[in-house]
Amino acid sequence: MSLTVKDAMQMALNQLESSGISNAKTDAELIFRHMMRVDKMGFFKLWGATLDDDLSERFLDLITIRASGMPLQYITGEQEFMGFTFRVNPDVLIPRQETEILVSEAVSLINERKRNHLSALDLGCGCGLVGILLAAQHPGARVTFIDSDARALAATHHNLTTLGLSGHGLLLSDDGTPATGFDLAVGNPPYFTDFRIAQLFVDTAFTALRKGGAGYLVAKSAPGLLACAQTRFPDATVIARRGYSVIRFTR
């Protein structure tokens, strides 16, 4: 059925609100703009237009997918974060708010140590967001991205290429890294239900870091991850910011 944009948006809003989706109006607009490949101004210009049957059906299908609980970022394929646009998909985790704290702490350390040429390891890199932000803020840094999923590394490669960053490494591994001598190891791992995964992150950081190198891991369960970290790094401590926790440790 053909619908005006106004009517389609109202139907979308009703469905999202009835499904308990917060920010329903914003999500409906972003999904429409993604589908039509228009910016906010283009969206307003189309407000009085009529969508043909195919576009109407496609838009409402995407709204149904969002109403089912699929994250908005997986529908649009993008995530804006700290001034950059990253490609994301169901093969990678959506960047979380605490990632900004992790990056801030790591950048502060780099500035403090005044190292122009720094080697960093992005553990379980996903879409590569953490390492890419470090590389973008410190052009002299060389980042190695490691993940156990080739699809995640493909997303990282795409984001590096799109953002014009080169000279960085991609490493596929599900049991740590053979590379050593890193100045910094960072990771925003999935929320752990199995602390063997947490231990793998910690053990990988221990193997990879040079003497004096530092590491940061985001923690949902700070006591659990801290206990894992202290098996390898006795000086591991918790940094608490805005309700989130990051574990810091030194080799």
C-alpha positions in Angstrom: 0.0 0.0 0.0 1.1 3.5 -0.7 1.6 5.8 2.3 2.6 9.3 2.8 5.8 9.7 4.8 3.8 11.3 7.6 1.4 8.3 7.8 4.3 5.8 7.6 6.1 7.5 10.4 3.0 7.5 12.6 2.5 3.8 12.0 6.1 3.2 12.8 5.9 5.2 16.0 2.8 3.4 17.1 4.4 0.0 16.5 7.7 0.8 18.2 6.0 2.4 21.2 3.7 -0.6 21.7 6.7 -2.9 21.6 8.4 -0.9 24.4 11.2 0.6 22.3 12.7 3.7 23.9 13.4 6.7 21.6 10.8 5.3 19.2 10.5 8.5 17.3 14.3 8.9 16.8 14.6 5.2 15.8 11.8 5.5 13.2 13.4 8.6 11.7 16.9 7.0 11.5 15.6 3.9 9.9 13.7 5.9 7.3 16.8 8.1 6.6 18.9 4.9 6.3 16.5 3.4 3.9 16.2 6.5 1.8 19.8 7.5 2.1 18.9 11.1 3.1 20.1 13.4 5.9 17.9 15.2 8.3 17.2 18.0 5.9 16.3 15.5 3.2 14.0 13.7 5.6 12.1 17.0 6.3 11.8 17.7 2.5 10.2 14.3 2.0 7.6 14.7 4.8 4.7 15.4 2.5 5.8 12.9 -0.2 4.1 9.6 -0.9 6.0 6.3 -0.8 5.2 3.7 -3.4 4.1 0.2 -2.3 7.6 -1.2 -2.3 9.1 1.5 -0.2 6.2 1.5 2.2 6.5 -2.2 2.7 10.2 -2.1 3.1 10.1 0.6 5.7 7.4 -1.1 7.8 9.4 -4.4 7.5 12.4 -2.7 9.0 10.3 -1.2 11.7 9.0 -4.7 12.5 12.5 -5.9 12.8 13.4 -3.1 15.2 10.2 -3.8 17.2 11.3 -7.4 17.6 14.3 -6.1 19.5 17.1 -6.0 16.9 19.4 -3.1 17.8 19.1 0.0 15.6 22.8 -0.1 14.8 22.4 -3.6 13.2 19.6 -2.3 11.0 21.5 0.8 9.8 24.9 -0.9 9.9 26.5 2.1 11.5 27.4 3.4 14.9 28.5 7.0 15.6 31.1 7.2 18.3 33.4 9.9 19.5 33.1 11.8 16.1 33.7 8.7 13.9 31.3 6.5 12.0 31.9 2.8 12.3 30.4 -0.1 10.4 28.8 -2.7 12.7 26.9 -5.8 12.1 25.6 -8.8 14.1 29.1 -10.3 13.9 30.5 -7.6 16.3 29.4 -6.1 19.5 27.8 -2.6 19.4 30.2 -0.1 21.1 29.2 0.6 24.7 29.3 3.8 26.7 32.2 2.5 28.9 34.3 2.2 25.7 34.8 6.0 25.9 36.3 5.7 29.4 38.6 2.9 28.2 39.9 5.1 25.3 40.2 8.1 27.5 42.4 6.2 30.1 44.6 4.7 27.4 45.1 8.0 25.6 46.0 9.7 29.0 48.6 7.0 29.5 50.1 7.6 26.0 50.2 11.3 26.7 51.8 10.8 30.1 54.5 8.6 28.7 55.1 10.9 25.7 55.8 8.0 23.3 55.5 9.1 19.7 55.9 5.5 18.3 53.8 3.2 20.4 52.7 -0.4 19.7 49.2 -1.3 21.0 47.1 -4.5 20.9 43.3 -4.3 20.6 42.1 -7.5 22.3 38.9 -9.0 20.9 38.7 -6.0 18.6 35.2 -6.5 17.1 34.7 -3.6 14.7 38.1 -2.2 15.7 36.7 0.8 17.5 39.1 1.0 20.4 42.3 0.5 18.5 41.1 2.8 15.7 40.4 5.6 18.1 43.9 5.2 19.6 45.4 5.2 16.1 43.4 8.3 15.0 44.4 10.3 18.1 48.1 9.2 17.9 49.2 8.8 14.3 52.5 7.4 15.4 50.9 4.4 17.1 50.9 1.1 15.4 47.9 -1.1 16.4 47.5 -4.8 16.0 43.9 -5.9 16.0 43.2 -9.5 17.3 39.9 -11.4 17.2 38.8 -15.0 17.0 36.2 -14.2 14.3 37.3 -13.5 10.8 34.1 -11.6 10.2 35.0 -9.2 13.0 38.4 -8.6 11.5 36.7 -8.0 8.1 34.6 -5.2 9.8 37.8 -3.8 11.4 39.5 -3.8 8.0 36.6 -2.0 6.4 36.6 0.7 9.2 40.4 1.2 8.9 40.1 1.6 5.2 37.1 3.9 5.3 38.7 6.1 7.9 42.0 6.3 5.9 44.1 4.5 8.5 46.9 2.2 7.3 50.0 0.4 8.6 48.1 -1.6 11.2 48.0 -5.4 11.6 45.1 -7.9 11.7 45.5 -11.2 13.6 43.1 -14.1 13.6 43.4 -16.2 16.7 41.2 -17.9 19.3 44.0 -18.7 21.8 45.9 -15.5 22.3 48.7 -14.0 20.3 52.2 -15.0 19.4 53.2 -11.4 19.1 55.0 -9.8 22.0 56.6 -6.5 23.0 53.5 -4.3 23.0 53.5 -1.1 25.0 49.7 -1.2 25.5 46.9 -3.8 25.5 43.3 -2.7 25.5 40.0 -4.6 25.4 36.3 -4.1 25.8 35.3 -7.8 26.0 31.8 -9.2 25.9 30.1 -9.4 29.2 31.5 -12.5 30.7 29.4 -15.4 31.7 32.4 -17.8 31.7 35.5 -16.4 33.4 37.7 -18.7 31.3 37.1 -16.1 28.6 38.2 -13.4 31.0 41.3 -15.3 31.8 42.1 -15.7 28.1 42.0 -11.9 27.7 44.3 -11.5 30.8 46.7 -14.2 29.7 46.9 -12.8 26.2 47.7 -9.3 27.6 50.4 -10.8 29.9 52.1 -12.6 27.0 51.8 -9.6 24.6 53.0 -6.8 26.8 56.7 -5.8 27.2 58.1 -5.2 30.7 56.6 -2.0 31.9 53.7 -2.2 29.3 50.2 -1.4 30.5 46.8 -2.8 29.9 43.1 -1.8 30.3 40.1 -4.0 30.2 36.5 -2.9 30.7 34.7 -4.9 33.4 31.0 -5.4 34.0 31.8 -7.6 37.0 34.8 -5.7 38.4 35.6 -8.1 41.3 35.5 -11.1 39.0 37.7 -9.6 36.3 40.0 -8.0 38.9 40.6 -11.5 40.5 41.5 -12.8 37.0 43.8 -10.0 36.3 45.6 -10.2 39.6 46.6 -13.8 38.8 49.0 -12.3 36.3 49.3 -8.6 37.3 49.5 -8.2 41.1 49.2 -4.4 40.7 45.8 -4.6 38.9 43.4 -2.0 40.1 39.8 -0.8 39.4 39.2 2.6 37.8 35.6 3.6 38.4 34.1 6.3 36.2 30.4 7.3 35.7 29.2 4.0 37.1 31.5 1.9 34.9 34.7 0.0 35.8 38.0 -0.4 33.9 40.8 -2.7 35.2 44.2 -1.2 34.8 47.4 -3.3 35.2 51.1 -3.1 34.4 53.5 -5.9 33.2 
